[in-house]
């Protein structure tokens, strides 16, 4: 019984620690690598701190109900926005538009980079970040695992920005040739869905391939070593792999992908800080609109930031669809279809109702920019 409680509480305690220069994904591993006496001392210290805080704190009068979920009309409370991002959305950080917009309100922005959406939402679930963009699949897996999150706005689909790659000299010529082959991809990511949809379109089952669940960096290493037969990946990793490894595109998402990703937030942040949310989404929309008309400038900005040569960055930028889209019934139905697909394939443990992570139309109208 004690061990079960201990295991449940450790992730919450870990979220309170700031491991300097250590990626979030490795913090759990670091914690469990400590000798047992150190872990025990840490747990004891945390427990006593909580106990003393409870005994000495002054009771709060008329404290807000933590279970309330409706969007408040009051001013925003946050003084810092903890923003998770991926390489696909690094432009938002590079341009500094959120800092400029929020600084007059005394709000600062803290940025944390993640390799992929599942890792980003893991951090959001334990309270390490407030907001971040992901593909369509990560929220489904997160909801199935019991995570609390909220869809805020949709991201325009970029079908040509993801692909199934094979080595230049591979004998694999069409999707049906993937039968029995080792395919690398990030589990629970947009690449996962692209693979599922491509196999279905080709008349194959998911069980016909040998999945290798690898984060982008590990998947690329395996691809280069040819310890996997194919790799499903998105830009800018996709464009970089094309240039560096001369990978051949087996199929991209054109004609398959019908939706993009989402910006998600914790329910607490979105309900307590509607004005800040509104300002953030307005700046994201403005930057997306600017990017549509200034693709070469976008590539020039991102190339040195991502360590990718300019021509490769141009390739990724030119096939990207910029823009955000409101959460509406069509988007909800598409996302529910994704959830149903993963459940049917037994890739998630339970049926997911995506509306459980949605707000009402009136609540979205309070902060969603006009698109």
Residue pairs with C-beta under 8 A, 6 or more apart in sequence:
6 43
10 28
10 31
11 28
11 126
12 126
12 127
13 42
13 43
13 46
14 27
14 28
14 31
14 126
15 126
15 127
15 128
16 46
17 27
17 31
19 27
19 30
22 30
24 112
24 114
24 119
24 122
24 123
24 128
25 114
25 115
25 119
25 122
31 39
32 39
34 42
64 272
66 268
68 271
69 267
69 271
70 271
70 363
71 270
71 271
71 274
71 359
71 363
71 366
71 367
72 271
72 272
72 274
73 274
73 366
75 275
76 105
76 107
76 272
76 273
76 274
76 275
76 276
76 277
77 272
77 273
78 107
78 130
78 269
78 272
78 273
78 276
79 106
79 107
79 108
80 107
80 108
80 109
80 110
81 98
81 102
81 107
81 108
81 109
81 110
81 130
81 131
81 276
81 280
82 110
82 112
82 128
82 129
82 130
82 131
83 92
83 93
83 98
83 109
83 110
83 111
83 112
83 129
83 130
83 131
83 132
84 111
84 112
84 113
84 114
84 120
84 123
84 124
84 129
84 131
84 132
85 92
85 93
85 111
85 112
85 113
85 114
85 120
85 132
85 133
86 113
86 114
86 115
86 116
86 117
86 120
86 132
86 133
86 134
87 113
87 236
87 237
87 306
88 133
88 234
88 235
88 236
89 133
90 113
90 302
90 305
90 306
91 287
91 291
91 298
91 301
91 302
92 98
92 284
92 287
93 111
94 301
94 302
94 305
95 287
95 301
97 283
97 286
97 287
98 109
98 280
98 283
99 108
99 109
101 279
101 280
101 282
101 283
102 108
102 109
102 276
102 279
102 280
105 276
105 279
107 276
112 123
112 128
112 129
114 120
114 123
114 132
115 186
115 215
115 216
115 217
116 138
116 186
116 189
116 215
116 216
117 133
117 134
117 135
117 137
117 138
117 186
117 188
117 189
117 190
117 261
118 134
118 138
118 141
118 142
118 186
118 187
118 188
118 189
119 215
120 129
120 132
120 134
120 138
121 132
121 134
121 138
121 139
121 141
121 142
121 147
121 149
121 264
122 142
122 147
123 129
123 132
124 130
124 131
124 132
124 147
124 149
124 264
124 265
124 266
125 142
125 145
125 147
125 148
125 149
127 266
130 265
130 266
130 269
131 152
131 263
131 264
131 265
131 266
131 269
131 280
132 263
132 264
133 155
133 261
133 262
133 263
133 264
134 261
134 262
134 264
135 189
135 190
135 191
135 193
135 234
135 260
135 261
136 190
136 193
136 259
136 260
136 261
136 262
136 334
136 335
136 338
137 188
137 189
137 190
137 192
137 193
137 338
137 342
138 188
138 189
139 149
139 151
139 262
139 264
139 335
139 354
139 357
140 188
140 335
140 338
140 339
140 342
140 348
140 352
140 354
141 187
141 188
141 342
141 348
142 149
142 188
143 149
143 339
143 352
143 354
143 356
143 357
144 342
144 343
144 348
144 349
144 350
144 352
145 349
148 266
148 267
149 264
149 265
149 266
149 267
149 357
150 264
150 265
150 266
150 267
150 270
150 357
150 358
150 359
151 262
151 263
151 264
151 327
151 335
151 354
151 357
151 358
151 359
152 262
152 263
152 264
152 265
152 270
152 277
152 281
152 327
153 262
153 263
153 281
153 284
153 324
153 325
153 326
153 327
153 368
154 259
154 260
154 261
154 262
154 324
154 325
154 326
154 327
154 331
155 260
155 261
155 262
155 263
155 323
155 324
155 325
156 260
156 288
156 321
156 322
156 323
156 324
156 325
157 257
157 258
157 259
157 260
157 321
158 235
158 253
158 257
158 260
158 319
158 320
158 321
159 252
159 253
159 254
159 255
159 256
159 257
159 258
160 252
160 253
160 254
160 319
161 234
161 235
161 238
161 252
161 253
161 316
161 319
161 320
161 321
162 190
162 191
162 194
162 232
162 233
162 234
162 235
162 238
162 252
162 253
162 257
163 194
163 232
163 233
163 238
163 249
163 250
163 251
163 252
163 253
164 175
164 178
164 183
164 194
164 195
164 198
164 230
164 231
164 232
164 249
164 250
164 251
164 252
165 223
165 230
165 231
165 232
165 233
165 238
165 241
165 242
165 247
165 248
165 249
165 250
166 172
166 229
166 230
166 231
166 247
166 248
166 250
167 223
167 226
167 245
167 247
167 248
168 245
168 246
168 247
168 248
170 229
170 230
170 248
171 177
172 178
172 181
172 229
172 230
172 250
173 250
174 202
174 250
175 198
175 199
175 201
175 202
175 204
175 250
175 251
176 202
176 203
176 204
178 199
178 202
178 204
178 208
178 209
178 229
178 230
178 250
179 204
179 208
179 209
180 208
180 209
180 210
181 209
181 210
181 229
181 230
182 209
182 210
182 212
182 227
182 228
182 229
182 230
183 195
183 209
183 210
183 211
183 212
183 228
183 229
183 230
183 231
183 232
184 212
184 214
184 219
184 222
184 223
184 228
184 230
184 231
184 232
185 191
185 192
185 195
185 211
185 212
185 213
185 214
185 219
185 231
185 232
185 233
186 192
186 213
186 214
186 215
186 216
186 219
187 211
187 213
189 234
190 234
190 257
190 261
191 232
191 233
191 234
192 232
192 347
193 257
193 338
193 341
194 232
194 253
194 256
194 257
195 206
195 209
195 232
196 206
196 341
196 342
196 345
197 256
197 257
198 251
198 256
199 205
199 206
199 208
199 209
201 256
206 345
206 347
212 219
212 222
212 228
214 222
214 228
216 233
216 237
219 228
219 231
219 233
220 231
220 233
220 237
220 241
220 245
222 228
222 231
223 231
223 241
223 245
223 247
224 245
230 250
231 241
231 247
233 241
235 316
235 319
235 320
236 302
236 306
236 308
236 312
236 313
236 316
238 316
239 308
239 312
239 313
239 315
239 316
240 308
240 312
241 247
242 249
242 312
242 315
243 309
243 311
243 312
243 315
258 334
259 331
259 334
259 335
259 338
260 321
260 325
263 281
263 284
263 324
264 357
265 277
269 277
270 277
270 359
274 366
274 367
275 367
277 367
278 366
278 367
278 368
278 369
281 324
281 367
281 368
281 369
282 369
284 324
285 323
285 324
285 369
285 371
288 322
288 323
288 324
289 322
289 323
291 298
291 322
292 322
292 323
295 314
295 317
295 318
296 314
296 317
298 317
299 310
299 313
299 314
299 316
299 317
300 310
300 313
302 308
302 313
302 317
303 309
303 310
303 312
303 313
306 313
308 316
323 371
324 369
324 371
325 331
325 371
326 364
326 368
326 371
327 358
327 359
327 364
327 368
332 354
332 355
332 358
335 354
336 353
336 354
336 355
339 348
339 351
339 352
339 353
339 354
340 351
342 348
342 352
343 350
343 351
343 352
